């Protein structure tokens, strides 16, 4: 999730071009994992989980693959951090496991647990929201979230040609979020949109939640 701290300020992988050549993921689906390299000879695979608890990736029932097929996790065990070893139905040997390397897995947004804190938001709920300044003018749209170690940043496509701009996801800069109206009311700094975003990092659209500290 994205946390909005009061005074200073779970991630979708960047899919390679052509990773989903003919299948379009449903708009209400959220990426929760990506399949990595095969593990052993019996069809097990390494999986990078994007859920708050990495092991929770097995709690959502069938997962939709970027190939349009459904996959169910039959067994899993932790390895390190957000990496798990999983056995998927229909993947019985190493050859089958190799065929789904880099496969993106998603679930419908409605299958994710509700947010329990008013200051926490799923990344997927923030992406696509319009961003308005204090005058009520629309300045852009959220296209992702980034984090370079100091906290979440909204990646905003501005209503002008050029690169996106980053806005710290804090109460100071983002005082109000109206999910019902799909609008973020922001207080961008005077130089907002002037600097080019850092080249490192990647957009985030994970089901993992982020939030803000209470004021």
PASEBA-1860 file (N, C-alpha, C; in nm, 3 decimals):
! residues 215
1> XXXXXXXX> 0.084/-0.119/0.000/0.000/0.000/0.000/0.087/0.125/0.000 ~ 0.029/0.237/-0.030/0.103/0.363/-0.027/0.069/0.435/0.101 ~ 0.170/0.472/0.179/0.147/0.544/0.304/0.185/0.689/0.285 ~ 0.097/0.779/0.333/0.118/0.922/0.319/0.162/0.981/0.452 ~ 0.292/0.992/0.481/0.335/1.048/0.608/0.292/1.193/0.621 ~ 0.282/1.239/0.745/0.231/1.373/0.770/0.331/1.481/0.734 ~ 0.461/1.460/0.766/0.552/1.569/0.741/0.658/1.546/0.636 ~ 0.675/1.427/0.592/0.766/1.406/0.480/0.713/1.283/0.413
9> XXXXXXXX> 0.726/1.280/0.333/0.631/1.185/0.290/0.568/1.109/0.405 ~ 0.101/-0.335/-0.314/0.187/-0.374/-0.283/0.180/-0.407/-0.358 ~ 0.292/-0.335/-0.609/0.393/-0.304/-0.709/0.393/-0.400/-0.828 ~ 0.370/-0.332/-0.917/0.361/-0.411/-1.040/0.494/-0.413/-1.115 ~ 0.540/-0.526/-1.165/0.666/-0.530/-1.237/0.655/-0.460/-1.371 ~ 0.766/-0.410/-1.420/0.766/-0.348/-1.553/0.777/-0.460/-1.655 ~ 0.668/-0.490/-1.722/0.666/-0.601/-1.817/0.745/-0.565/-1.942 ~ 0.818/-0.658/-1.993/0.894/-0.634/-2.115/0.798/-0.622/-2.232
17> XXXXXXXX> 0.840/-0.547/-2.332/0.756/-0.531/-2.450/0.728/-0.668/-2.510 ~ 0.603/-0.691/-2.541/0.565/-0.817/-2.600/0.537/-0.926/-2.499 ~ 0.543/-0.896/-2.369/0.520/-0.998/-2.267/0.376/-1.046/-2.269 ~ 0.284/-0.958/-2.310/0.143/-0.995/-2.319/0.095/-0.965/-2.460 ~ 0.137/-1.045/-2.558/0.114/-1.012/-2.699/-0.031/-1.007/-2.744 ~ -0.116/-1.095/-2.690/-0.253/-1.101/-2.742/-0.359/-1.092/-2.635 ~ -0.319/-1.099/-2.511/-0.417/-1.099/-2.403/-0.413/-0.965/-2.330 ~ -0.528/-0.904/-2.313/-0.537/-0.778/-2.240/-0.595/-0.806/-2.102
25> XXXXXXXX> -0.520/-0.775/-1.998/-0.566/-0.799/-1.862/-0.689/-0.714/-1.834 ~ -0.793/-0.773/-1.771/-0.913/-0.696/-1.737/-0.880/-0.572/-1.656 ~ -0.955/-0.465/-1.678/-0.926/-0.337/-1.613/-0.936/-0.345/-1.461 ~ -1.020/-0.437/-1.411/-1.038/-0.445/-1.265/-0.939/-0.539/-1.199 ~ -0.841/-0.588/-1.274/-0.743/-0.680/-1.218/-0.619/-0.608/-1.169 ~ -0.560/-0.662/-1.062/-0.441/-0.606/-1.000/-0.332/-0.713/-1.000 ~ -0.213/-0.676/-1.042/-0.100/-0.769/-1.044/-0.059/-0.800/-0.900 ~ -0.047/-0.928/-0.867/-0.003/-0.964/-0.732/0.125/-1.048/-0.731
33> XXXXXXXX> 0.171/-1.091/-0.848/0.293/-1.172/-0.851/0.345/-1.186/-0.993 ~ 0.472/-1.225/-1.003/0.529/-1.258/-1.133/0.613/-1.384/-1.115 ~ 0.601/-1.475/-1.208/0.673/-1.601/-1.202/0.818/-1.580/-1.244 ~ 0.909/-1.640/-1.168/1.051/-1.631/-1.201/1.103/-1.760/-1.262 ~ 1.224/-1.792/-1.231/1.289/-1.909/-1.291/1.237/-2.039/-1.230 ~ 1.250/-2.148/-1.305/1.212/-2.280/-1.251/1.299/-2.315/-1.131 ~ 1.243/-2.398/-1.042/1.317/-2.444/-0.925/1.310/-2.596/-0.923 ~ 1.420/-2.659/-0.954/1.421/-2.805/-0.959/1.363/-2.860/-1.087
41> XXXXXXXX> 1.333/-2.990/-1.083/1.289/-3.060/-1.204/1.140/-3.097/-1.203 ~ 1.069/-3.067/-1.093/0.931/-3.114/-1.080/0.826/-3.006/-1.103 ~ 0.866/-2.898/-1.166/0.768/-2.796/-1.202/0.755/-2.679/-1.106 ~ 0.830/-2.682/-0.996/0.822/-2.569/-0.904/0.886/-2.446/-0.966 ~ 0.839/-2.329/-0.925/0.892/-2.204/-0.979/0.916/-2.104/-0.865 ~ 1.010/-2.016/-0.888/1.028/-1.903/-0.798/0.923/-1.798/-0.835 ~ 0.863/-1.738/-0.735/0.760/-1.637/-0.759/0.791/-1.513/-0.675 ~ 0.789/-1.398/-0.739/0.803/-1.272/-0.666/0.662/-1.224/-0.632
49> XXXXXXXX> 0.634/-1.213/-0.503/0.500/-1.177/-0.457/0.491/-1.027/-0.429 ~ 0.377/-0.968/-0.465/0.355/-0.825/-0.440/0.249/-0.801/-0.334 ~ 0.212/-0.906/-0.261/0.115/-0.888/-0.154/0.187/-0.844/-0.027 ~ 0.113/-0.780/0.065/0.172/-0.729/0.190/0.248/-0.841/0.262 ~ 0.183/-0.956/0.276/0.247/-1.077/0.327/0.274/-1.164/0.205 ~ 0.400/-1.186/0.167/0.430/-1.263/0.046/0.358/-1.396/0.037 ~ 0.339/-1.464/0.150/0.272/-1.594/0.148/0.123/-1.582/0.119 ~ 0.067/-1.462/0.132/-0.076/-1.443/0.108/-0.111/-1.455/-0.039
57> XXXXXXXX> -0.011/-1.460/-0.125/-0.038/-1.474/-0.268/-0.114/-1.603/-0.297 ~ -0.106/-1.698/-0.206/-0.178/-1.824/-0.225/-0.318/-1.825/-0.171 ~ -0.365/-1.711/-0.118/-0.497/-1.707/-0.054/-0.610/-1.662/-0.145 ~ -0.579/-1.629/-0.270/-0.681/-1.568/-0.357/-0.744/-1.663/-0.457 ~ -0.714/-1.791/-0.445/-0.773/-1.885/-0.539/-0.703/-1.877/-0.673 ~ -0.772/-1.911/-0.782/-0.710/-1.907/-0.915/-0.659/-1.768/-0.949 ~ -0.539/-1.762/-1.007/-0.480/-1.636/-1.050/-0.484/-1.630/-1.202 ~ -0.506/-1.511/-1.255/-0.512/-1.495/-1.400/-0.372/-1.464/-1.453
65> XXXXXXXX> -0.326/-1.547/-1.546/-0.195/-1.524/-1.606/-0.205/-1.428/-1.722 ~ -0.092/-1.362/-1.754/-0.090/-1.270/-1.868/-0.107/-1.343/-2.000 ~ -0.103/-1.476/-1.995/-0.128/-1.555/-2.116/-0.275/-1.589/-2.132 ~ -0.359/-1.538/-2.039/-0.503/-1.562/-2.047/-0.548/-1.689/-1.978 ~ -0.454/-1.765/-1.922/-0.487/-1.890/-1.854/-0.502/-1.868/-1.704 ~ -0.570/-1.961/-1.639/-0.590/-1.955/-1.495/-0.491/-2.048/-1.427 ~ -0.432/-2.000/-1.317/-0.334/-2.079/-1.242/-0.371/-2.080/-1.095 ~ -0.365/-2.199/-1.035/-0.392/-2.210/-0.892/-0.264/-2.258/-0.822
73> XXXXXXXX> -0.230/-2.192/-0.712/-0.113/-2.232/-0.636/-0.149/-2.350/-0.547 ~ -0.087/-2.463/-0.570/-0.115/-2.584/-0.494/-0.034/-2.591/-0.366 ~ 0.087/-2.537/-0.368/0.173/-2.539/-0.249/0.275/-2.427/-0.264 ~ 0.320/-2.375/-0.150/0.422/-2.271/-0.154/0.500/-2.269/-0.024 ~ 0.618/-2.216/-0.033/0.701/-2.202/0.087/0.790/-2.079/0.069 ~ 0.822/-2.011/0.177/0.902/-1.889/0.165/1.048/-1.918/0.136 ~ 1.114/-1.823/0.072/1.257/-1.834/0.045/1.328/-1.718/0.113 ~ 1.300/-1.596/0.068/1.362/-1.478/0.126/1.284/-1.355/0.083
81> XXXXXXXX> 1.254/-1.268/0.180/1.183/-1.143/0.151/1.053/-1.171/0.077 ~ 1.040/-1.120/-0.045/0.915/-1.137/-0.119/0.921/-1.250/-0.222 ~ 1.021/-1.337/-0.209/1.035/-1.449/-0.301/0.986/-1.578/-0.235 ~ 0.904/-1.653/-0.307/0.855/-1.781/-0.259/0.879/-1.887/-0.366 ~ 0.874/-2.012/-0.324/0.876/-2.124/-0.418/0.734/-2.177/-0.424 ~ 0.681/-2.190/-0.545/0.541/-2.232/-0.560/0.528/-2.348/-0.658 ~ 0.426/-2.428/-0.630/0.388/-2.534/-0.724/0.251/-2.498/-0.778 ~ 0.240/-2.485/-0.909/0.116/-2.446/-0.973/0.050/-2.566/-1.040
89> XXXXXXXX> -0.083/-2.567/-1.038/-0.150/-2.673/-1.110/-0.120/-2.656/-1.260 ~ -0.119/-2.760/-1.333/-0.091/-2.763/-1.477/0.056/-2.739/-1.510 ~ 0.141/-2.724/-1.408/0.285/-2.710/-1.432/0.352/-2.828/-1.362 ~ 0.378/-2.933/-1.439/0.421/-3.059/-1.378/0.569/-3.089/-1.391 ~ 0.642/-3.017/-1.477/0.784/-3.046/-1.492/0.860/-2.918/-1.526 ~ 0.991/-2.931/-1.536/1.075/-2.813/-1.559/1.045/-2.747/-1.694 ~ 1.015/-2.826/-1.793/0.985/-2.770/-1.925/0.863/-2.677/-1.917 ~ 0.758/-2.723/-1.847/0.639/-2.641/-1.831/0.668/-2.517/-1.747
97> XXXXXXXX> 0.757/-2.534/-1.649/0.794/-2.420/-1.564/0.871/-2.316/-1.644 ~ 0.960/-2.361/-1.731/1.038/-2.269/-1.814/0.947/-2.189/-1.907 ~ 0.837/-2.251/-1.949/0.746/-2.186/-2.044/0.671/-2.069/-1.983 ~ 0.664/-2.062/-1.849/0.590/-1.952/-1.786/0.682/-1.855/-1.712 ~ 0.811/-1.863/-1.738/0.904/-1.768/-1.677/0.865/-1.625/-1.716 ~ 0.862/-1.535/-1.617/0.823/-1.395/-1.635/0.673/-1.375/-1.654 ~ 0.595/-1.480/-1.629/0.450/-1.467/-1.643/0.393/-1.380/-1.530 ~ 0.314/-1.280/-1.565/0.251/-1.192/-1.467/0.118/-1.252/-1.423
105> XXXXXXXX> 0.093/-1.251/-1.292/-0.028/-1.308/-1.235/-0.109/-1.198/-1.166 ~ -0.242/-1.202/-1.185/-0.327/-1.097/-1.127/-0.455/-1.156/-1.072 ~ -0.526/-1.073/-0.994/-0.658/-1.109/-0.941/-0.749/-0.988/-0.955 ~ -0.879/-1.012/-0.946/-0.974/-0.901/-0.952/-0.957/-0.814/-0.827 ~ -0.970/-0.683/-0.843/-0.953/-0.589/-0.731/-1.044/-0.625/-0.615 ~ -1.165/-0.674/-0.643/-1.260/-0.708/-0.538/-1.217/-0.823/-0.451 ~ -1.117/-0.901/-0.494/-1.068/-1.012/-0.414/-0.968/-0.969/-0.309 ~ -0.918/-0.847/-0.318/-0.820/-0.799/-0.222/-0.890/-0.757/-0.093
113> XXXXXXXX> -0.825/-0.772/0.021/-0.887/-0.736/0.149/-0.912/-0.586/0.157 ~ -1.013/-0.544/0.232/-1.043/-0.400/0.244/-0.931/-0.326/0.318 ~ -0.920/-0.199/0.289/-0.822/-0.114/0.358/-0.880/-0.076/0.493 ~ -0.805/-0.098/0.600/-0.856/-0.074/0.735/-0.819/0.063/0.790 ~ -0.729/0.133/0.723/-0.682/0.263/0.771/-0.718/0.369/0.668 ~ -0.775/0.481/0.712/-0.815/0.588/0.621/-0.695/0.651/0.551 ~ -0.577/0.630/0.604/-0.457/0.688/0.545/-0.376/0.588/0.466 ~ -0.435/0.474/0.434/-0.368/0.375/0.350/-0.448/0.354/0.224
121> XXXXXXXX> -0.376/0.331/0.114/-0.441/0.317/-0.016/-0.370/0.210/-0.098 ~ -0.446/0.133/-0.173/-0.384/0.042/-0.268/-0.329/0.124/-0.383 ~ -0.211/0.088/-0.429/-0.152/0.158/-0.543/-0.249/0.156/-0.661 ~ -0.314/0.044/-0.682/-0.404/0.031/-0.796/-0.521/0.129/-0.788 ~ -0.559/0.170/-0.666/-0.669/0.266/-0.651/-0.625/0.408/-0.680 ~ -0.495/0.435/-0.672/-0.444/0.569/-0.694/-0.412/0.594/-0.841 ~ -0.365/0.491/-0.908/-0.331/0.506/-1.050/-0.456/0.536/-1.131 ~ -0.448/0.641/-1.211/-0.562/0.681/-1.295/-0.639/0.800/-1.239
129> XXXXXXXX> -0.613/0.836/-1.113/-0.685/0.949/-1.054/-0.636/1.081/-1.114 ~ -0.730/1.174/-1.132/-0.694/1.308/-1.177/-0.632/1.384/-1.061 ~ -0.541/1.475/-1.091/-0.476/1.555/-0.989/-0.511/1.702/-1.012 ~ -0.569/1.765/-0.909/-0.609/1.905/-0.918/-0.527/1.988/-0.819 ~ -0.496/2.112/-0.858/-0.424/2.199/-0.765/-0.523/2.275/-0.679 ~ -0.473/2.369/-0.598/-0.558/2.440/-0.503/-0.659/2.534/-0.570 ~ -0.636/2.567/-0.697/-0.730/2.653/-0.769/-0.843/2.572/-0.832 ~ -0.831/2.440/-0.826/-0.933/2.355/-0.888/-0.900/2.317/-1.031
137> XXXXXXXX> -0.783/2.360/-1.078/-0.741/2.326/-1.214/-0.679/2.186/-1.216 ~ -0.711/2.108/-1.318/-0.654/1.975/-1.332/-0.514/1.987/-1.389 ~ -0.416/1.932/-1.318/-0.277/1.945/-1.362/-0.223/1.816/-1.423 ~ -0.294/1.706/-1.404/-0.245/1.582/-1.461/-0.318/1.461/-1.408 ~ -0.257/1.345/-1.429/-0.316/1.218/-1.388/-0.208/1.127/-1.334 ~ -0.240/1.054/-1.227/-0.144/0.959/-1.168/-0.127/0.840/-1.261 ~ -0.004/0.813/-1.299/0.023/0.699/-1.387/0.101/0.589/-1.315 ~ 0.143/0.615/-1.191/0.215/0.513/-1.116/0.267/0.569/-0.986
145> XXXXXXXX> 0.335/0.484/-0.909/0.402/0.526/-0.787/0.546/0.479/-0.792 ~ 0.633/0.559/-0.734/0.774/0.523/-0.729/0.823/0.539/-0.586 ~ 0.929/0.468/-0.555/0.989/0.481/-0.424/1.139/0.459/-0.439 ~ 1.216/0.563/-0.408/1.361/0.556/-0.421/1.429/0.542/-0.285 ~ 1.347/0.506/-0.184/1.402/0.483/-0.052/1.357/0.583/0.054 ~ 1.308/0.699/0.011/1.268/0.803/0.107/1.117/0.813/0.123 ~ 1.043/0.726/0.056/0.897/0.731/0.066/0.832/0.726/-0.071 ~ 0.703/0.702/-0.073/0.630/0.692/-0.199/0.618/0.827/-0.268
153> XXXXXXXX> 0.625/0.824/-0.400/0.609/0.942/-0.483/0.504/0.913/-0.589 ~ 0.411/1.006/-0.607/0.314/0.992/-0.715/0.382/1.030/-0.845 ~ 0.370/0.944/-0.944/0.425/0.972/-1.077/0.309/1.027/-1.160 ~ 0.318/1.154/-1.196/0.204/1.224/-1.257/0.233/1.265/-1.400 ~ 0.145/1.227/-1.491/0.152/1.272/-1.630/0.082/1.406/-1.636 ~ 0.160/1.512/-1.663/0.106/1.647/-1.662/0.029/1.677/-1.790 ~ -0.057/1.778/-1.782/-0.137/1.819/-1.898/-0.055/1.907/-1.991 ~ 0.058/1.859/-2.027/0.146/1.929/-2.121/0.247/1.827/-2.173
161> XXXXXXXX> 0.307/1.854/-2.287/0.407/1.762/-2.340/0.527/1.754/-2.247 ~ 0.593/1.642/-2.248/0.712/1.628/-2.167/0.704/1.511/-2.072 ~ 0.807/1.496/-1.989/0.813/1.383/-1.897/0.713/1.396/-1.783 ~ 0.693/1.287/-1.713/0.607/1.290/-1.595/0.679/1.363/-1.482 ~ 0.604/1.398/-1.378/0.661/1.468/-1.264/0.629/1.390/-1.137 ~ 0.719/1.396/-1.040/0.702/1.323/-0.915/0.658/1.417/-0.804 ~ 0.560/1.373/-0.727/0.508/1.451/-0.615/0.512/1.364/-0.490 ~ 0.578/1.410/-0.383/0.582/1.329/-0.260/0.442/1.298/-0.210
169> XXXXXXXX> 0.421/1.173/-0.173/0.289/1.129/-0.127/0.278/1.156/0.023 ~ 0.262/1.284/0.057/0.250/1.325/0.196/0.126/1.411/0.212 ~ 0.083/1.430/0.336/-0.032/1.516/0.361/-0.004/1.660/0.321 ~ 0.123/1.702/0.332/0.157/1.838/0.297/0.134/1.865/0.149 ~ 0.170/1.769/0.065/0.155/1.787/-0.080/0.027/1.725/-0.135 ~ -0.027/1.626/-0.063/-0.149/1.558/-0.107/-0.247/1.555/0.010 ~ -0.313/1.667/0.037/-0.400/1.675/0.155/-0.529/1.595/0.145 ~ -0.583/1.578/0.024/-0.715/1.513/0.010/-0.715/1.416/-0.107
177> XXXXXXXX> -0.771/1.299/-0.082/-0.788/1.198/-0.187/-0.934/1.156/-0.187 ~ -1.000/1.176/-0.299/-1.142/1.142/-0.313/-1.153/1.027/-0.412 ~ -1.153/0.904/-0.358/-1.159/0.788/-0.447/-1.292/0.780/-0.520 ~ -1.400/0.824/-0.455/-1.532/0.818/-0.518/-1.537/0.907/-0.642 ~ -1.477/1.025/-0.631/-1.476/1.119/-0.744/-1.354/1.100/-0.834 ~ -1.265/1.009/-0.792/-1.143/0.980/-0.867/-1.056/1.104/-0.885 ~ -1.042/1.179/-0.775/-0.966/1.304/-0.779/-0.871/1.312/-0.659 ~ -0.752/1.362/-0.684/-0.656/1.395/-0.580/-0.640/1.546/-0.577
185> XXXXXXXX> -0.658/1.606/-0.461/-0.637/1.750/-0.445/-0.496/1.770/-0.390 ~ -0.411/1.835/-0.467/-0.270/1.846/-0.433/-0.228/1.991/-0.410 ~ -0.117/2.004/-0.338/-0.051/2.134/-0.319/0.092/2.120/-0.369 ~ 0.109/2.119/-0.500/0.244/2.099/-0.555/0.335/2.218/-0.526 ~ 0.464/2.193/-0.513/0.559/2.302/-0.490/0.570/2.390/-0.614 ~ 0.628/2.506/-0.597/0.636/2.603/-0.707/0.712/2.549/-0.827 ~ 0.812/2.464/-0.801/0.892/2.411/-0.912/0.842/2.275/-0.961 ~ 0.720/2.238/-0.926/0.667/2.108/-0.965/0.663/2.094/-1.117
193> XXXXXXXX> 0.718/1.985/-1.165/0.716/1.959/-1.308/0.832/2.019/-1.384 ~ 0.919/2.092/-1.313/1.032/2.155/-1.380/1.146/2.057/-1.398 ~ 1.174/1.980/-1.293/1.285/1.884/-1.299/1.243/1.755/-1.368 ~ 1.338/1.692/-1.432/1.314/1.561/-1.494/1.320/1.454/-1.386 ~ 1.227/1.357/-1.387/1.229/1.250/-1.286/1.359/1.171/-1.289 ~ 1.402/1.117/-1.175/1.523/1.034/-1.171/1.508/0.915/-1.265 ~ 1.617/0.873/-1.328/1.608/0.762/-1.423/1.589/0.627/-1.358 ~ 1.626/0.613/-1.229/1.617/0.483/-1.164/1.476/0.457/-1.115
201> XXXXXXXX> 1.448/0.329/-1.084/1.318/0.296/-1.025/1.218/0.257/-1.131 ~ 1.097/0.223/-1.085/0.992/0.183/-1.178/0.857/0.216/-1.118 ~ 0.757/0.230/-1.204/0.623/0.259/-1.157/0.570/0.144/-1.075 ~ 0.483/0.176/-0.982/0.429/0.075/-0.894/0.278/0.068/-0.908 ~ 0.225/-0.053/-0.917/0.083/-0.070/-0.922/0.045/-0.192/-0.843 ~ 0.121/-0.222/-0.742/0.105/-0.342/-0.667/-0.024/-0.341/-0.588 ~ -0.062/-0.458/-0.546/-0.174/-0.462/-0.454/-0.130/-0.423/-0.315 ~ 0.002/-0.424/-0.295/0.054/-0.387/-0.165/0.009/-0.247/-0.131
209> XXXXXXX> -0.029/-0.225/-0.004/-0.080/-0.096/0.037/0.032/-0.005/0.083 ~ 0.007/0.127/0.068/0.094/0.225/0.128/0.002/0.317/0.206 ~ 0.055/0.388/0.299/-0.032/0.476/0.376/0.043/0.594/0.428 ~ -0.024/0.676/0.504/0.037/0.795/0.560/0.024/0.791/0.711 ~ 0.115/0.856/0.780/0.105/0.866/0.925/-0.002/0.967/0.958 ~ -0.062/0.949/1.074/-0.163/1.045/1.117/-0.097/1.179/1.145 ~ -0.169/1.289/1.120/-0.117/1.422/1.146/-0.115/1.445/1.297
END
